[in-house]
Amino acid sequence: MTVTIYHNPKCGTSRNTLALIRNAGVEPTIVEYLTAPPDRDTLKSLIARSGLAVRDAIR
């Protein structure tokens, strides 16, 4: 299983989510989105795969 987390190390929720992933025995690919933001095509793909409306994905 490949897991990628778009992570903000200063955010408690993001840190907790990363810990949950690791506690499940998975070492994810970590993208610090504040220093390496995803491009437009990546965002479109992530939102489409999530099944969320754009407005819901932003929040």
N, C-alpha and C positions, 0 to 999 in steps of 0.2 A: 504494500500500500504506500502510495506517495501522498504526502500531506504538505501543503504550503500554507504558511501563516503570514499574513501581512501584519506586521508587528510594530508596535510603538513601545519601546522599553520603558518609557516614562508613564505609561498608562497601566493602572492596576488591573483593569479588566483584561487587557492584552496579556499582561504577565501571568494572570491566573489561568487564562485560556492556554497559554503555552505550557504551563505546568500540568494542566489536565491532559494535554496531548502527550507530553513526555511520560506522565504517570501511567498512561495506557500502553507504554512500551514503544512509542513511535518517536523517532527523531525527525522533526519536520524540516523542510527547507524554510528558512526564515528570510523574509524580505522586509527590511525596515523601510516602510513606505514613505516616511518623511524625508529620507535621504535618497531613496531610489523609487520614486513614484511610478506606478504602472502607466504605460502609455494608453492611448485611447482604445486601440484594438484589444488590449488585454482587459481593460475595464468592461468593454462591451461583451467580451467572451465570458468573463466572470459573472456579470449580471445575468446574461442569458442562461448560463448553466445553473445559476442559483434558483431560477424560476420566480425571482422577485421583480416587482415593478421598480423602475429606476428610483423613484421617490423613496420606496421602502429600503432599497439597498444603500442609499445615501445615509439614512439614519441608522 
